[in-house]
Amino acid sequence: MMTWLSKHVAGQSIRSWGLQIGLICIAWLVSNQQLDRNMWTLGLAAVLTILTYMSLAKDAQQRSDEQ
């Protein structure tokens, strides 16, 4: 399962794409007022942002290790 999530599509792993799509969905729900703007939403967005950054850093490290 993890090897499938680490497969690169357009320079990023599927894991990174999924995290970014999750962040976009949260932003969309907040803008449509379907999700409240509170500390839980802010915390979830912060966690997704940090996980996305970590995933992109891991992708870059894997690319440099392959070369």
Number of C-alpha atoms within 10 A of each C-alpha: 5 7 7 10 13 17 13 15 10 7 12 17 20 17 20 24 18 13 19 17 13 16 18 13 12 19 16 13 13 15 12 10 10 10 13 13 13 9 9 10 15 13 11 13 17 13 14 18 16 13 16 20 15 13 20 18 13 16 20 15 11 12 13 9 8 7 5
